[in-house]
Amino acid sequence: MKKVIATKAAPAAIGPYSQAIEVGNMLFASGQIPINPATSEIVEGGIKEQTTQVFSNIKAVLEEAGYAFDNIVKTTVFLADMSLFADMNAVYATQFSGAFPARSAVAVKELPKRALVEIEVIAIK
């Protein structure tokens, strides 16, 4: 049975989707973009500030479901341009301790609200 996960500590969905779905001991979190949940606006700054906000949003969704970054087994990173990869990666690397999750990273034509980065995760307890 699937359980919808929702928290006001992360941005509300901007479309017909859930912030995350838990099935058994697995959490499938929708992609997070760098929206500050207090203002509903994209954070100011560049890719480093945006990646930091994305991880803050991911953390809020994980915590609502009783998960932590150590539970993440897979991430998918969407970038507005591959030239942003190194700076995104510098922030990404600070978010995990121990083994890093498996990851895909791709450049896309455009992200919602003209964000520079979006990250989705899969976590297992």
C-alpha positions in Angstrom: 0.0 0.0 0.0 1.3 3.4 -0.8 1.4 6.4 1.6 1.5 10.0 0.5 4.1 12.1 2.2 3.6 15.9 2.5 5.2 18.6 4.6 4.9 22.3 4.8 8.6 22.4 5.5 9.2 21.9 1.8 7.6 23.6 -1.1 4.1 22.5 -2.0 3.7 20.6 -5.3 3.4 22.9 -8.3 1.4 20.3 -10.2 -0.6 17.1 -9.9 2.0 15.1 -7.9 3.0 14.2 -4.3 6.1 15.4 -2.6 6.9 11.7 -2.0 5.3 8.3 -1.9 6.3 5.6 0.6 5.8 2.0 -0.4 6.9 -0.5 2.3 10.4 0.5 3.3 11.0 2.6 0.2 10.5 6.3 -0.4 10.2 7.8 -3.8 10.6 11.5 -3.6 9.6 13.9 -6.4 12.2 16.2 -7.7 12.9 19.3 -5.6 13.8 22.6 -7.1 15.3 25.5 -5.1 12.1 27.1 -3.9 12.2 28.6 -0.4 9.0 27.1 1.2 8.6 30.3 3.3 8.4 32.6 0.2 7.5 30.2 -2.6 10.2 31.8 -4.6 13.4 30.5 -6.2 16.3 31.3 -3.8 18.6 34.1 -4.9 22.1 33.3 -6.0 23.7 30.8 -8.4 24.0 27.0 -8.6 25.6 26.6 -5.2 22.8 28.5 -3.3 20.2 26.7 -5.4 21.7 23.2 -4.7 21.9 24.0 -1.0 18.1 24.9 -1.0 17.3 21.8 -3.0 18.9 19.6 -0.3 17.1 21.5 2.4 13.8 20.7 0.7 14.8 17.1 0.3 15.8 16.9 4.0 12.3 18.2 5.0 10.5 15.6 2.9 12.8 12.8 4.1 12.3 13.8 7.8 8.5 13.9 7.4 8.6 10.3 6.4 11.2 9.2 9.0 14.1 8.9 6.6 17.6 10.6 6.5 20.2 11.2 3.9 21.9 8.0 4.9 18.8 6.2 3.6 19.1 7.6 0.1 20.2 4.9 -2.4 19.7 6.8 -5.7 19.6 10.4 -6.9 18.8 11.9 -10.2 20.2 15.4 -10.8 18.7 17.6 -13.6 20.8 20.6 -14.5 19.9 23.6 -16.7 23.4 23.4 -18.2 26.2 20.9 -17.8 28.6 23.8 -17.1 27.0 23.9 -13.7 28.0 20.4 -12.8 31.2 21.1 -10.9 29.7 23.7 -8.6 26.6 21.6 -8.0 28.8 18.6 -7.3 30.8 20.6 -4.7 27.7 21.2 -2.7 26.3 17.7 -3.4 29.5 16.0 -2.0 29.0 17.8 1.4 25.5 16.3 1.9 26.4 12.7 2.4 28.7 10.8 4.9 30.0 7.4 4.1 29.0 5.8 0.8 27.4 8.0 -1.8 24.2 7.0 -3.4 24.1 5.9 -7.0 23.4 8.9 -9.2 22.5 10.0 -12.7 23.1 13.6 -13.8 21.7 15.1 -17.0 21.3 18.5 -18.6 17.8 19.4 -19.7 16.5 22.1 -21.9 14.6 23.9 -19.0 13.5 23.3 -15.4 10.3 24.5 -13.7 10.4 28.2 -12.7 13.7 28.5 -14.6 15.6 26.7 -11.8 19.2 25.8 -12.4 18.9 22.4 -10.6 16.4 19.8 -9.6 17.1 16.6 -7.7 14.9 13.6 -7.0 15.8 10.7 -4.6 14.9 7.2 -3.7 15.5 6.1 -0.1 15.2 2.8 1.7 15.0 2.1 5.4 
